[in-house]
Amino acid sequence: PVFDARARSEQQAALTRTDVAQPALGAVSLAMLRVLQRFGVRPDCTAGHSYGELVALRAADRLDDDGLRRLSELRGRVMAEGTGDRGTMVAVQAPLADLDRMLADEGIDAVLANRNSPLQGALSGTRDAIDRAVQACAARGWRTTPLQVAAAFHSTLMVDAGQRFREGLDDIAFSGGSRPVYANCTAEPYAEDTDAVRDTLARQLVSPVNFVT
């Protein structure tokens, strides 16, 4: 606990750093999973949004506690690393088809990285590209909300991070699990093959989150 606004702001800034936030999310999610298990709640299938896909794999017994902790640290670290313009993201309240059309019509080099609902998504790209996208959205009357992120997640700006993440995945054990886990980048269940699981997880860093198919 803190007792002044400055200290609270500093704590918030520290916690929202990608390399800190992802392990923190993993710890809280694992605790919540324990609560559900205590009350006998067992899912028929699991899915998670972006980082949450790691927790979904744990909830389906494809990954153990130690694997979740190690992957949370690794994923947060490789996504936070890098120099120069690593990009940013903005949430937009608009039909997804219209968002895709807007990017094409305006020639904006950004991607619809999070397909969250039929009427809401998030764009990802360089800061210049996202600035242009925000202006184009404003001209169409669409509400935008900047996201406090360290980089343009789920875009090609994450290629290096995805490669480093894939290398680290070789040291993590995966099992066949007990129920299907739906992958963000395919909207299909993960394969049983462990190398295919690793490839899909690494690909997720550079692929859109398809929560709407």
N, C-alpha and C positions, 0 to 999 in steps of 0.2 A: 504493500500500500504506500501511496505517496500523498502529500498534503499541499502540493502547489501545482499550478497549471504547467509550469516549465518542466518539472520532473515528469509529470504525466505525459507530456508531449514527447520527451526524450525516450521514455519507455515505449510509447507507441511506435516511434520511428525505429527503435531497435527491434521490436517484435515483428514489424512488417517487412524487414529485410528478408529476401527470399531464402537465404541460407539459414535463417533462424525460424521463419514462419513455417516452413514445411516440416521440420522435426517437431515443432510445437503442435501443429495440426495433427501429426501422427500420434503424439502422446495423448491428446484429448480424444481423438477418434478411437484409439485403442481402449481407453477408459470407458467410453460410451458403448463400445462393443461388449465389454465385460458386463456392463449393466444389462444390456439386452439378453446376453447369454444367461445371466443369473435368473431372469424372469422367463427363461425358456423360449425366447424368440429366436427362431431359426428361419432364415430367408430361403426361398425357393431358387432365387438367382440374385446376383449383385451387380451393381454398376456404380461408378464414381465419376465425378466431374473433374477433369484435369488431374491434379495431385490425388484427388480422392480415389482414383483408380487403384492406387497402391493399397488403400484401405479396403477396397472392394475385393482385391485378391486375397488379403489377409482374412476377411470375413468369410470367404469361400474356402479357406484352408489351402490355398495355392501357395501360401507364403507363411512363415512363422513370425513370431514377435520380433526376434532378432533381425530377420530379413527385412521386416517393415522399418525398423529403426535405422538400419544401415542404408537402405534405399532412400529413406526420407532425407538423411544427411547428404548422401551422394547427389540426389536429384536437386536439392536446394543449392548445393555448392556449385555444381556445374552450370546451373541456370543463372547464378549470380555472377559468375566469372565473366571477364571480357572487358574490352576497352572501346572507346569511341562511341558512336551513336548506335546503341543496341536496340533502339526503338521503344515503342510504348503501345498502349491499347486504350480503346474507348468503347464504352457500351452505348448502344443505340437502340432506341425504342422505335422500331419500324419493321414491316414485313420482310422476312429474309430474302424473298425473291427480289424485292425492290432494292435491298441493300446490295445484292450481287449486281443488279442492273446499274445502280449508281456508280459502283466502282468501275465497271466497264465503260459506261458512257463518259465519265469524267477522266478516264485514263489514269486512275489512282493506283499506284503500286502498293496495295495493301490487300490483306485477305480477311474474309469473314471467318475469324479464328474460333469463335464460340457460337455455335448454333443452339441457343439456350431454349427458345420457345418459338412458335411460329411468328411472333411479333417482337422478338427481342434477340439481339446478338451482340457480339463484340468484334471490333475491327482491330487488326494487329499489323504494324509496319513501322517504318522509320518515323521519326518525329515530324519531318516535313510532310510525309504522306498522310499521317494521321491529322495534322493541322489542316491539310486540304480536305480530308474527308469530313472533318467537323464543320468546315465552312459549307461544303456541299450539303451536308445534313441540315444545317441551319436554314439554307435556302429552300429546302423542301419542308421545313416545319417539323423536323424530327428532333426529339429530345436526346441529347448526348450527355454522358457522364464519364469523365476521365477516370481511368483505373490506376490505382497506386501500385504499379508493377515495376520491376527492375529492368524489363526488356520486353520485346515483342514476342510473347510466348505463342506457341503453336503456329509459327511462321518459319520461313526459310532462314530467318536471322538466328534461329536456334540450331542450325545444322551442326556447328562445332560442339555445342552442348549435347546434342543427341548422340554424336559419335563417342564422346567421352562417357556418357551414361551407358551406352551399349557395352563399352569395354569393361566397366565396373560390374555390369550385370552377370558376367561370366562367373563371378565369385559368389553369387547368390543362388541358393537352392530353391527350386520350385517343385511342387508336387502336382499330381493329377487333380487334387481337390475333390470336393463333395457336391458342388453345384456350379452352374454356368456363371461366368463373369463376362458381361458385355463390354467390349472395348470401345473407347471413344472414337478412334480413327476409322473403325469399320462398322460400328453399330451391330456387330456380330459377336457371338461368344468366342472367347479365347480358345485356341487350339490346345490339345493335350500335350503336344510336343514342347519340351522346355525351351529349346532354342527358338521356336516360333513365338513363345511367350516373351522371351527377351527381345526379339526383333520388333514385336508389336509395341512393347513398352517404350523402346527407344524411338520408334517411329512416331509415337504419340506426341513427342516434344515439338515436332515440326509439322504436325497434321492438325486440321480443325477438330474441335470437340463436337461430335455429332450427337447431340442430345435430341435433335429433331431430324428424322429421316424422311 
